[in-house]
Amino acid sequence: MAALTAAPSACREVETPRERQAVRALVLAAPGNEILLLRFRNPSGGEDLWLTPGGGVRSGESAEAALRREVWEETGLRLTVPAPLVWQREHTYTVAGERVRQSEDIHLVRTQRFEATDGHNPERGERAIFRGFRWWTVEEMRDSADLFVPLGLPGLVENLLERGVPDSPITVS
């Protein structure tokens, strides 16, 4: 019996996304529970995104060390106390033609309001898509037509403020 072969392109399945672990900080400032968000150009196209500060965990780096580094690089805030894990999120996106499946741990950081700066961020690619900072209230986010990530951020923050830090992290979109 003759062996059946297919052209290499016919056998190729959809490329498996690269796995990436990330950390993010939900930065809440006293006394008004304002949330610090960063505006970025959407890597997949479309409207800009408002995101919590954070990014990838480097090889050999602990999640706590990555959180401290990312928050410092992206906002200029130095974290001095542990930040509780409140949410987890998994999503897939394309950047520079590569599919990435990112798992995020989102930690609660309570602080006083401060003047955020991106002057410590060494990542040229991030600086190229960074658009600015803004402190938001839940009401301002609810009234805005802008895109917030994670999805449903105003309600998630409101729930967190009402119920406190969960015993185990809540899965968000």
C-alpha positions in Angstrom: 0.0 0.0 0.0 1.4 3.4 -0.9 2.0 5.9 1.9 -0.2 8.9 1.9 1.5 12.2 2.3 0.2 15.6 2.3 1.9 18.9 1.5 3.5 20.4 4.5 1.2 23.3 4.5 -1.9 21.1 4.6 -0.6 19.2 7.7 0.3 22.4 9.6 -2.1 23.1 12.3 -2.8 26.6 13.7 0.3 27.7 15.5 0.1 27.1 19.3 0.4 30.4 21.1 3.5 31.2 23.1 2.7 31.0 26.9 3.4 34.1 28.9 3.0 34.7 32.7 2.3 38.3 33.7 1.5 40.3 36.8 -0.6 43.4 37.1 -1.4 45.9 39.8 -4.8 47.4 40.5 -3.5 50.6 42.0 -6.1 52.2 44.3 -5.4 55.6 45.8 -6.8 57.0 49.0 -8.9 58.7 49.9 -11.2 58.5 46.9 -10.5 55.0 45.6 -9.3 56.3 42.3 -7.7 53.7 40.0 -4.5 54.4 38.1 -4.7 53.2 34.5 -2.3 53.4 31.6 -3.6 54.0 28.1 -1.9 51.9 25.4 -2.4 51.5 21.7 -4.3 48.3 21.1 -1.7 45.7 19.7 -4.5 44.0 17.8 -5.8 47.2 16.2 -8.9 49.1 17.1 -9.4 51.6 19.9 -6.8 52.2 22.6 -7.0 50.3 25.9 -6.9 51.4 29.5 -4.9 48.8 31.5 -3.6 48.3 35.0 0.2 48.6 35.3 2.1 45.4 34.8 3.8 43.0 32.4 5.7 39.8 31.9 7.5 37.7 34.6 11.1 37.2 33.5 12.7 33.8 33.6 13.9 33.1 37.1 12.0 36.0 38.5 9.4 35.6 41.3 5.9 37.0 40.7 6.4 39.4 43.6 9.7 40.7 42.2 8.1 41.1 38.8 5.2 43.1 40.2 7.6 45.4 42.0 9.7 45.9 38.9 6.8 46.4 36.5 5.0 48.9 38.8 8.2 50.9 39.2 9.0 50.8 35.5 5.5 51.8 34.4 4.5 54.3 37.1 7.5 55.2 39.3 5.8 53.8 42.4 8.0 51.7 44.7 6.0 48.8 46.3 7.1 48.2 49.9 4.5 45.8 51.2 3.1 42.6 49.7 0.1 43.2 47.4 -2.7 40.6 47.8 -3.8 38.6 44.7 -7.4 39.5 43.9 -8.0 38.5 40.3 -6.7 36.2 37.6 -7.1 36.5 33.9 -6.2 34.5 30.8 -6.4 35.9 27.3 -4.8 35.4 23.9 -3.6 38.2 21.6 -1.4 38.8 18.6 1.6 41.1 18.7 4.1 41.6 15.9 2.5 38.6 14.1 2.9 36.2 17.1 0.1 34.6 19.0 0.5 34.9 22.8 -1.6 33.3 25.5 -1.1 35.3 28.7 -2.0 34.3 32.2 -2.2 37.3 34.5 -2.2 37.6 38.3 -3.7 40.9 39.3 -2.7 42.3 42.7 -4.3 45.0 44.8 -2.0 47.9 45.6 -3.3 50.6 48.0 -1.4 53.9 48.1 -1.8 57.6 48.3 -2.3 59.4 45.0 1.0 60.2 43.3 2.2 61.7 40.0 2.9 58.7 37.8 5.8 58.7 35.4 6.9 56.3 32.6 10.5 57.6 32.9 11.8 54.3 34.4 10.5 52.0 31.6 13.4 50.5 29.6 11.1 48.7 27.2 11.3 50.7 23.9 8.3 48.7 22.4 6.1 49.6 25.4 7.1 53.3 25.3 6.2 53.4 21.6 2.5 52.3 22.3 2.1 54.1 25.6 -0.4 57.0 25.4 -0.6 58.3 29.0 -1.9 57.9 32.6 -5.1 58.8 34.3 -6.6 58.4 37.7 -10.2 57.1 37.3 -13.2 56.8 39.7 -15.6 53.9 39.2 -18.3 56.4 38.1 -16.0 58.0 35.5 -15.2 54.6 34.0 -18.9 53.7 34.0 -19.7 56.9 32.1 -16.9 56.5 29.6 -17.1 54.9 26.2 -13.4 53.9 26.4 -12.2 50.3 26.5 -11.1 49.1 30.0 -9.2 45.8 30.6 -10.1 43.6 32.3 -13.6 43.8 30.9 -16.2 45.0 33.3 -13.5 46.8 35.4 -15.9 49.3 37.0 -18.0 46.5 38.4 -15.0 44.5 39.5 -13.6 47.4 41.4 -16.9 48.2 43.0 -17.3 44.6 44.1 -13.8 44.6 45.5 -14.4 47.8 47.4 -17.7 46.5 48.9 -16.5 42.9 49.7 -12.8 43.3 50.3 -10.0 41.1 49.2 -11.4 37.6 48.3 -10.1 34.5 50.0 -9.0 33.2 46.7 -8.6 35.1 43.4 -11.6 35.7 41.2 -11.3 34.8 37.5 -12.0 37.9 35.3 -12.1 38.5 31.5 
